[in-house]
Amino acid sequence: MKISLKSKRALVGGSSKGLGNAVASQLALSGATVTLLSSNEERLIKTVNDLKEKTGLNHNYLVVDYYDFQSYQKIIKKYLSTNPIDILINNTQGPKGADVMNVSIEDYQKSFDLLFKSVVFTTMLALENMKKNKWGRIINMASVSVKEPLSYLALSNSIRAAVTTWGKTLSNDLGSNNITVNNILTGYFDTERINQLNSEKAKKLNVDVEQVYEKMKNLVPLKRIGDPKEFGYLLTFLASENAAYINGANIPIDGGILKSM
């Protein structure tokens, strides 16, 4: 099966590194023109230049701060008013790791703006063109923790769960427009985010970070942490015509770590 996204335009959040970067790269290699979003302009420039060299296409980037919702609104609204897209990958950096007893009401509000409001705002703007063309792909990057909460990710557990139920609701309303909406339940992948969380956990437990990684690997039936490229392959398939009948799904990519069905 060959996946071609030729002539498709994609907007990928949080894509200067990690899973977002892997998704943006794979979409571009499959023929899509990609606009990357991140706060790190240096990394964005490098990625855009690398992708242009590999694909021969002119890709783009926007510097955004997901924690500054007012500024984010202005940038995205201006961009999408003249740059319609076909594929939207909703992804931001995660909020701080903490258990329920160590987060404040203000922390929840900041996380709501970061993980939920930015997703809804961007999606509703992107839908204008998708509805007009009777074609679109909306993919929300979430976490396995929305099904089986992780104690040290209280903020992420709570707000990402809201994103997935919102995405399911949206999928019911958009199906007749040939627009699919799916949620990805992400497991453990070899990213800077995982390294940060594991370093914090190692410090809290007063152990070597390698011990934390080994314990994490042992939780996964495949006994390894995922390669971001594997994540990119899945989302590229879902963004293609080949996945036209997959809609409103919560799709885990976790090496089998979820114990529930």
C-alpha positions as CSV (number, residue, x, y, z in Angstrom):
1,M,0.0,0.0,0.0
2,K,1.4,3.4,-1.0
3,I,0.3,6.4,0.9
4,S,0.2,9.6,-1.2
5,L,-0.7,13.0,0.3
6,K,0.2,14.9,-2.8
7,S,-1.5,18.3,-2.9
8,K,-2.7,18.0,0.7
9,R,-1.8,20.8,3.2
10,A,-1.2,20.0,6.8
11,L,-0.8,22.0,10.0
12,V,1.1,20.2,12.7
13,G,1.2,21.4,16.3
14,G,4.2,21.1,18.6
15,S,6.4,19.9,15.7
16,S,9.9,21.2,16.3
17,K,10.7,18.0,18.2
18,G,9.4,14.7,19.5
19,L,6.3,13.1,18.2
20,G,5.0,16.2,16.4
21,N,8.2,16.5,14.5
22,A,8.0,12.8,13.5
23,V,4.5,13.3,12.2
24,A,5.3,16.4,10.3
25,S,8.3,14.7,8.7
26,Q,6.3,11.6,7.6
27,L,3.5,13.7,6.2
28,A,6.0,15.7,4.2
29,L,7.7,12.6,2.9
30,S,4.3,11.3,1.8
31,G,3.8,14.4,-0.4
32,A,2.0,16.9,1.9
33,T,2.9,20.5,2.2
34,V,3.4,21.0,6.0
35,T,3.3,24.0,8.3
36,L,4.9,23.4,11.6
37,L,4.0,25.1,14.9
38,S,6.3,25.6,17.9
39,S,7.9,28.2,20.1
40,N,11.4,27.2,19.1
41,E,12.1,29.0,15.9
42,E,15.7,27.7,15.5
43,R,14.4,24.1,15.5
44,L,11.5,25.0,13.2
45,I,13.9,26.6,10.6
46,K,16.1,23.5,10.7
47,T,13.2,21.1,10.2
48,V,11.7,23.1,7.4
49,N,15.0,23.3,5.6
50,D,15.6,19.6,6.1
51,L,12.2,18.7,4.7
52,K,12.6,21.0,1.7
53,E,15.8,19.2,0.9
54,K,14.2,15.8,1.2
55,T,10.9,16.5,-0.6
56,G,11.6,19.5,-2.9
57,L,8.5,21.2,-1.5
58,N,8.4,24.5,0.3
59,H,7.2,23.9,3.8
60,N,6.4,26.6,6.3
61,Y,6.4,27.3,10.1
62,L,4.7,29.5,12.7
63,V,6.3,30.5,16.0
64,V,3.6,30.2,18.7
65,D,3.3,30.1,22.4
66,Y,0.6,27.7,23.5
67,Y,0.6,29.2,27.0
68,D,-0.3,32.6,25.6
69,F,-3.7,31.8,24.3
70,Q,-4.6,35.4,23.2
71,S,-1.4,35.6,21.1
72,Y,-1.9,32.1,19.7
73,Q,-5.4,33.0,18.6
74,K,-4.2,36.0,16.6
75,I,-1.4,34.1,14.9
76,I,-3.6,31.1,13.9
77,K,-6.6,33.1,12.8
78,K,-4.4,35.3,10.6
79,Y,-2.6,32.3,9.1
80,L,-5.7,30.2,8.4
81,S,-7.6,33.1,6.8
82,T,-5.2,32.9,3.8
83,N,-3.8,29.4,4.1
84,P,-6.6,26.8,4.2
85,I,-5.5,23.3,5.3
86,D,-6.7,19.7,4.7
87,I,-5.0,17.9,7.6
88,L,-4.9,19.2,11.2
89,I,-2.7,17.5,13.8
90,N,-3.7,18.9,17.2
91,N,-0.7,18.6,19.5
92,T,1.0,20.8,22.1
93,Q,3.6,20.3,24.7
94,G,2.3,18.7,27.9
95,P,1.6,20.5,31.2
96,K,3.9,19.9,34.1
97,G,3.9,16.5,35.7
98,A,2.4,16.4,39.2
99,D,-0.1,14.4,41.3
100,V,-3.6,15.6,42.2
101,M,-2.5,16.9,45.6
102,N,0.2,19.1,44.1
103,V,-1.7,21.1,41.5
104,S,-3.7,24.3,41.9
105,I,-6.9,25.6,40.3
106,E,-4.6,28.0,38.3
107,D,-2.7,25.0,37.0
108,Y,-5.9,23.4,35.8
109,Q,-6.9,26.7,34.0
110,K,-3.5,27.0,32.3
111,S,-3.7,23.4,31.2
112,F,-7.2,23.9,29.9
113,D,-6.0,26.8,27.7
114,L,-2.9,24.8,26.6
115,L,-4.6,21.5,25.8
116,F,-8.2,22.2,25.1
117,K,-8.9,25.8,24.1
118,S,-6.1,25.8,21.5
119,V,-7.4,22.6,20.0
120,V,-11.0,23.8,19.7
121,F,-10.1,27.2,18.4
122,T,-7.7,25.9,15.7
123,T,-10.1,23.1,14.6
124,M,-13.1,25.4,14.2
125,L,-11.1,27.7,11.9
126,A,-9.7,24.8,9.9
127,L,-13.1,23.3,9.4
128,E,-14.3,26.2,7.2
129,N,-12.1,25.0,4.3
130,M,-12.6,21.3,5.0
131,K,-16.4,21.6,4.8
132,K,-16.1,23.6,1.6
133,N,-14.0,20.9,0.0
134,K,-15.9,18.0,1.6
135,W,-12.7,16.5,2.8
136,G,-10.6,16.7,5.9
137,R,-8.6,14.9,8.6
138,I,-8.5,16.1,12.2
139,I,-6.2,14.1,14.5
140,N,-6.0,14.8,18.2
141,M,-2.8,13.6,20.0
142,A,-3.8,12.5,23.4
143,S,-2.5,9.8,25.8
144,V,-3.2,6.3,27.2
145,S,-3.7,8.1,30.5
146,V,-7.2,9.2,29.5
147,K,-8.2,5.5,29.8
148,E,-5.9,4.5,32.6
149,P,-4.8,7.6,34.5
150,L,-1.1,8.0,35.5
151,S,-0.8,9.4,39.0
152,Y,2.0,11.8,38.2
153,L,0.1,13.3,35.3
154,A,-3.0,14.7,36.9
155,L,-3.3,17.7,34.6
156,S,-2.7,15.8,31.4
157,N,-5.1,13.0,32.5
158,S,-7.9,15.4,33.1
159,I,-7.7,17.8,30.2
160,R,-6.8,15.3,27.5
161,A,-9.8,13.2,28.5
162,A,-11.9,16.3,27.7
163,V,-10.2,16.6,24.3
164,T,-11.0,13.0,23.4
165,T,-14.7,13.2,24.3
166,W,-15.0,16.5,22.4
167,G,-13.3,14.8,19.4
168,K,-15.7,11.9,19.5
169,T,-18.7,14.4,19.6
170,L,-17.2,16.4,16.7
171,S,-16.8,13.2,14.6
172,N,-20.5,12.6,14.8
173,D,-21.3,16.0,13.4
174,L,-18.7,16.0,10.6
175,G,-19.0,12.6,9.1
176,S,-21.5,13.7,6.4
177,N,-18.9,16.2,5.2
178,N,-16.3,13.4,4.6
179,I,-14.2,14.8,7.5
180,T,-12.9,12.3,10.0
181,V,-11.9,13.0,13.6
182,N,-9.8,10.6,15.5
183,N,-7.9,10.6,18.9
184,I,-4.5,9.0,19.3
185,L,-3.8,7.5,22.7
186,T,0.0,7.7,23.0
187,G,2.1,5.4,25.0
188,Y,5.8,5.7,25.9
189,F,8.1,7.0,23.1
190,D,11.7,8.0,23.0
191,T,11.2,11.8,23.2
192,E,12.6,14.7,25.2
193,R,9.3,14.9,27.0
194,I,9.7,11.3,28.3
195,N,13.3,12.1,29.3
196,Q,12.2,15.1,31.2
197,L,9.5,13.2,33.1
198,N,11.8,10.3,33.8
199,S,14.5,12.6,35.1
200,E,12.0,14.3,37.4
201,K,10.8,10.9,38.6
202,A,14.3,9.7,39.2
203,K,15.2,12.7,41.2
204,K,12.0,12.3,43.3
205,L,12.8,8.6,44.0
206,N,16.5,9.2,44.4
207,V,17.4,6.6,41.8
208,D,19.3,6.6,38.5
209,V,17.2,7.7,35.5
210,E,18.3,4.4,33.8
211,Q,16.4,2.5,36.4
212,V,13.2,4.5,35.7
213,Y,13.6,3.7,32.0
214,E,14.1,0.0,32.6
215,K,10.9,-0.1,34.8
216,M,9.1,1.8,32.0
217,K,10.2,-0.7,29.4
218,N,9.2,-3.6,31.5
219,L,5.6,-2.2,31.8
220,V,5.3,-2.6,28.0
221,P,4.6,-6.0,26.6
222,L,7.0,-5.4,23.7
223,K,9.7,-4.6,26.3
224,R,10.8,-1.4,24.6
225,I,9.9,2.3,24.2
226,G,8.5,3.3,20.9
227,D,10.4,5.0,18.1
228,P,8.7,8.3,17.1
229,K,8.9,7.2,13.4
230,E,6.4,4.5,14.3
231,F,4.0,7.1,15.6
232,G,4.5,9.1,12.4
233,Y,3.5,6.1,10.3
234,L,0.2,5.7,12.0
235,L,-0.9,9.3,11.8
236,T,0.2,9.5,8.1
237,F,-2.1,6.6,7.4
238,L,-5.0,8.2,9.3
239,A,-4.4,11.4,7.3
240,S,-4.7,9.6,4.0
241,E,-7.6,8.5,1.8
242,N,-6.8,4.9,2.9
243,A,-8.3,5.6,6.3
244,A,-11.5,7.2,5.0
245,Y,-13.7,4.8,7.0
246,I,-11.9,5.3,10.4
247,N,-13.8,8.0,12.3
248,G,-14.5,8.8,15.9
249,A,-12.0,6.3,17.2
250,N,-9.6,6.3,20.2
251,I,-6.6,4.6,18.8
252,P,-3.8,3.4,21.2
253,I,-0.2,3.2,20.0
254,D,1.5,2.0,23.1
255,G,3.1,-1.4,22.6
256,G,0.2,-3.0,24.4
257,I,0.6,-1.2,27.7
258,L,-3.1,-0.5,28.1
259,K,-4.7,-3.3,30.1
260,S,-8.2,-2.4,29.2
261,M,-9.9,-3.1,25.9
